[in-house]
């Protein structure tokens, strides 16, 4: 799919600038519009009712309102500073001619619902993990909102990534973590424009049980029709090492600048209870990851 519209949700935390910078790298390569969204949470929707706990409901609502207003102010300032520094023109009108533009919206309401709603009509959602630990759970939940609620691919950028590394996201090589699942297939097709732009691609699968259960050759044959030449690697499963670590190690060995993978191939509930590749990647990946469900 051609990347012409990129959604960047802002949360009023440290990772917001990284999200914008990463989106700009992709937008410049593909001539895409960057739609920036901050949802100012409505305390009346977000604050649970509390009875006889020594704190008045009005005080809880007022505190939540102050917190929401603070996050909204931070998000707006981050966007304004980024737009001024990058020089990207502000224009919310669609154009048939590829051009990098941007626009910012602050909408009050339910964060989960609105991010899912706006995420459904975009080509790519860019999120960065924040530097502050208190926001890590929020971003993980919002990644799930996009993957499940919007059904769109997410480009997850690590919080400690350097400006130089960001600039080389699409320089490659890309590493495709392949398990033959529908989710992995969707990640590849959703990110095909990114993959094609990178040139070098390595497909890595984990050898588990039956050797040809998920043949990488099928994927390389498909990508060849799109002009993408791939190298193939296979890693033996190790019960003492997480599957995600196998892929991360393979990406480092290949000097990859992007990992492409399916998300929650084994179901969100199972991964919540037992852990899984997606959760591990969200927590541990030290390079950008493109994922789709």
Secondary structure, DSSP 8 states (H G I E B T S, - for coil): ----EEEEEE-SSTTHHHHHHHHHHHHHHHT-EEEEEEEEE-HHHHS----SSSS-HHHHHHHHHHHHHHHHHHHHHHHHHHHHHH--EE--S--SS---EEEEEEEEE-HHHHHHHHHTTSSEEEEE--SSGGGHHHHHHHHHIIIIII---EEEE-TT--HHHHHTTTTS-EEEE----HHHHHHHHHTHHHHHHH--EEEEEEE-SSTTTT-HHHHHHHHHTTT--EEEEEEE--TTS-HHHHHHHHHHHTT-SEEEEES-TT-HHHHHHH--HHHHHHHH-SS-EEEE-
